[in-house]
Amino acid sequence: MSIEIKMPALSPTMEEGTLAKWLVKEGDSVKSGDIMAEIETDKATMEFEAVDEGVIAKIVIPEGTDGVKVGAVIAILAEEGEDASAVSAPSKSDTPEPAAKESEAKPDAADPNKTGSEGKPAERTAEQAEDHGKPAAKGEAPKAGDRVKASPLARRIAADKGVDLSGVTGSGPNGRIVKADVEGAKPGAAAPAVAKSDSALAAAAPAPAAKPAAVPDIPHEATKLSNMRKTIARRLTESKQTVPHIYLTVDIQLDALLKLRGELNASLESRGVKLSVNDMLVKALAAALIAVPKCNVMFTPDQLISFTRADISVAVSTPSGLITPIVVGADGKSLSAISTEVKDLAARAKDNKLKPEEFQGGTASISNMGMFGIKQFEAVINPPQGMIMAIGAGEKRPYIVGGELGVATVMTATGSFDHRAIDGADGAQLMKAFKALVENPLGMLA
């Protein structure tokens, strides 16, 4: 019997992806563990392994296809002894829709699809049964005060485009708003007007989203945005719009750290380890977060999460965009272990070989643009983390050394803090601790 190979969920938030490349073709034999395809998620491009053995009878989704739903059939595998040429692709109606999120899988009391405690459909009236599965009548938008029914993907697209879902007519079952409805809606579409009562004011309509800029009549090349680039744009916009940033900057003398780095590298040469300045700064940030735990936090709408371990996300630039692989428990690791781990993570990040757990999470981030000669910059917080450290270039500057004016190697570091979770005084304590560890680097080895 043939086996349907379905689009996998390669991350907890994945709802759809791009089938970037097939690594097998029809007629190829595969066994469990063979790499079959490369799939681009909203985070990275990842390899998809075969689970069963057989022959690729039919490739249903061609490579390069965008928006392939999780659970959609992408290929058919013929089992041993089965005639692969006789296998046909499933009809579109046979391909299941991705399961709704738990929060949306529980209809309210008025929903005709509600299920009882034993998972059986609740009784429905004849009118409800007749309407079930039919799209809403044209022009029938949700009434004011009604719960808006929309798929998770439709809600996300609406948020990106600035579309008010209460003014959108759903074409899905029972008037549910789906992707196609939102893509055709005008940004900033306002909800129908509601009458003001004496005790309440109507909510203000959202401001219209900015229209895409017209492309000028100049010779140019247009590049389609990858899922990763779209996610970066969405998350950074979310961060700047919802996270109140506060920036704190210090100048740090690097001479002692550079001297220690040279001595350590000489002793580690036989082991093939070469520490970078950034490896030591990762360790210093981790140690500073443990010393100032009020900055090793995450803000949620109703809780402040305080972490007892420092997992440092290290910003790495890749051809697809910025990604932040994580050094887990950097506060408890040796400099040589951090160096080896960072090099491995960065190399696999550039080859799109990271696993989701290797770049999702982290308690704080570090972004170093000193190698580009950037003297100072302010980094955008990577939510839900509470802070990110921006590192500038180390350069020779006039500096007070031993109470006298001299020349020292100095870098500028700027911490960006989520002011909802971290007070300015606590952020200042972290910057002070970080500066002290870098200027007296033996302290981070204790």
Helices and strands as residue ranges (DSSP letters): E 3-6, E 16-22, E 29-30, E 35-40, E 45-49, E 54-59, E 65-69, E 73-78, G 84-86, G 92-94, H 126-131, H 152-161, G 165-167, H 179-183, H 227-242, E 245-253, H 255-268, G 269-271, H 277-291, G 293-295, E 297-299, E 304-306, E 312-314, E 316-318, E 321-323, E 326-327, G 330-332, H 335-350, G 356-358, E 364-368, G 370-372, E 387-391, E 395-401, E 404-418, H 424-439, G 441-445
